[in-house]
Amino acid sequence: MLDESYRNQYVQVTPAGAYYATLNSAADDARTLLLQLLSADIALPYSNALITGITGLSPEPAAELFDRLYRKGFFELFKQPATIVDEGLEKMLPELLPALSSTGRVVLADDQGFCLGCVGFEEPHAEALSAMTADLIMLYERHHDLLAQQLGVDGESWGLLDPLGQSQLGFWVVHIGSKKFALIIDEAPQLNQAATVELLSALARRYIGF
């Protein structure tokens, strides 16, 4: 387990941790911890008291949970706190969205089919793709038992692939509390970076509890 030398180092959720936290809405202690840390509006120093307070677990299981997630690469610990940028989601999207695609073309849509942000696509195309997102989310919900329960498929994302299996257009569904969103990403996604964490953190700060 993590020893006391890590105490008061600052916890930072990694892209892998943010992806797991928003992969689906199934409740578990790991997802609860990750989402609460993502939604924090200040950098939080690691302590077992912090983990027990968030998860409601007793000290030993809380320490074991954090240690397991840390070893999976879902957290990093830093001596200096990360700067949390909270300028409002609308102001952040033009900078964050282009970093998530190899072509810089990305749409953020909600589960009702509304376009929340767009870079690189013409507005009519972005709105049509956002509406398509709502259809795909409902399609998954209709076939949830087959995909999730019978076949054990994690996640709810969809993709249009070329003959080599590479993404031409991906609909990456993320869960923030009870709400669903989709990142519509042109060509290759680039999610293993800080922009992913910043975007999902901004969504979590706004929508956790809804």
N, C-alpha and C positions, 0 to 999 in steps of 0.2 A: 504493500500500500504506500501511498504518498506519505513522506515523513514530514516532520515539523519544519524542515528547511524550506518547504513550499508555502508555509503559512504566510499570508498577507501578500503573496504574489497575485497578480490580477488575472482573472479567468477570462479567456477569449474563446468563444465558440468558433470552430473552424468551418470551412465550407462543407466538409463531410458531416459535421455535427448539425449544421443548419439544414442540410439536405434530409438527414434522418428525421429531424424534428418536424419537418413539414411534409414528409412523404405521404402520410395519411393521418387520420384523426383518431386512430385507435389509442386509447388511454393506456399509458404505462409510465412508470417512474422516470425512465430515461427521457421520454418525450416531454414530460412535465418539467423536468429540470432544464432541459435545453431551451424550451420555449420561454420559460421565465427568465433565463439568462439573456436570451435574444431580445426580450422585450424591456430589459432594464435600461433606464435612461442615464445611468452612470456606470462607470467601470467598477466591478465588485471584486474585492480581494478574497482569495480562497480561504475558507476555514470550514471545519466540519459543522460548525454551528450554522453557517450559511446554507449548506446542503441539507441539513436536517430541517431547517426552517422552511425551505422551498418544497421539499418532498414530503415532509411529515413522517419520515422514517426515523427510527432510533439511530444513535450515533454509529454503531458498527455497520448495519446495512447501508447507511448513507455513505460512509467512507468506502465501502466495497463498490457501491454503484459509481461513485465519482472515479475511483481508481480504474474500474473496467472501461468506462467511457473515455478516460484519459488515454489508456493504452490502445484503444481503438482509433485514436486520433481525432476524437470529437471535440476536444478542448486543447488549448495551449495555455501555458502560464507564463506571465511576463512580469519583470520587476517594475516596469513603468506602466501606468494605465493607458489603455488605448483611448484615443479621442473619439467620442461618439458624436457624429454629425446628425443633428436633428433640425434641419431647415424646413421641414415639411415635405411630405412625400412628393408633391407636385414639383417642387424645386429640385429634388434629388434625382428624379427619373431621367432627365435628359443626359446626365453624366453617367449614371449607373447602367442603364439599359444597353448602350452600345457595346460595353465590355463583355456582355454575355453571349455574343455571337461572333463567329469568324468573319462575318460580313458587316457587323454593326447594325443589323436590322432586327429589331425586337419590338413586340407589342406586349403590354401588360393588360390583361382583361380579368374581369370578375366572373363569377359563376352565373350571373344574370345576363351575360353577353355585352356588358358595357366596356368600352375601351377606356382604361385609366391612364395610359401613357403609350407613346409610340415614337420610335426613331427609325428612319430609313424607309418606311412604307408610306405610300400615299394614304391620305386620310380615309377615302372610301374603302380601300383595301383593308386598312387596320380595323375599321368598324365591321366589315364583313367577316374578317377572321375572328374578331371578338364574339360576334354572334355565333359563329361556328363552334367556338369554345363551349358555349352553353349547351349546344347539341351534344358535343363529345362527352361532357361531364354527365349529362342525363343518360347517354348511351352506356357509360360505364356503370352508373347506378342501376340500370335495368339488368345488367349482366354481372353484377357484383358477386353473386353466389357462385357462378361458374368460375370467374377469373380469380377472385380472392380466396374463396373457400375450397373449391374443388381443385383448381390448378395451382393454388398457392402463389399467384403473381402479386408481387409487391408493387405499390405505386399505381397511379392512374393516368400516366402520361401516354400520349399517342404520337406517332411519327409517320411522315410520308418519306419512304426510303427509295434510294436509287438501286439499280441492279446489284451493286456491291454491298448493299445494306447500310450505306451511309445516309445520314439524315439530310433531306432536302428542306423539310419544314417540320419542326417539332412543337408539340403542345405539352409543355411541362406543367403539370398540375401541382399546386402547393396548397397545403392546409394551414390556415392560421386561425386557431380556435375553431369556431363552428363555420367559418367562411372558407370558400375555395377561390383560388385565383389560378390563372395560367400565364406562363411566360411563353409566348409564341416566338420561337427562335428560328431565324433563317439559317439554313445549312448547319455547320458544326456548332454545337453548344460549347461554351467556355465557362463552365460553372465552378470550376475549382480555383476560385480566386476571391479576394476580399470583397469585390463588388457584389457577389452573391450574398455574402453575410450581411453587408450593409443594407441591401434591398430587403431581405427577409426580416432583418431587425427593424427596419422602418415600418414594414407591414405589421409586425408583431406589436410594436409600440402603439400603433393606431387601432388595431382590431382585436387584440387579446381581450377576452371577456365578452365579445359580441357573439 
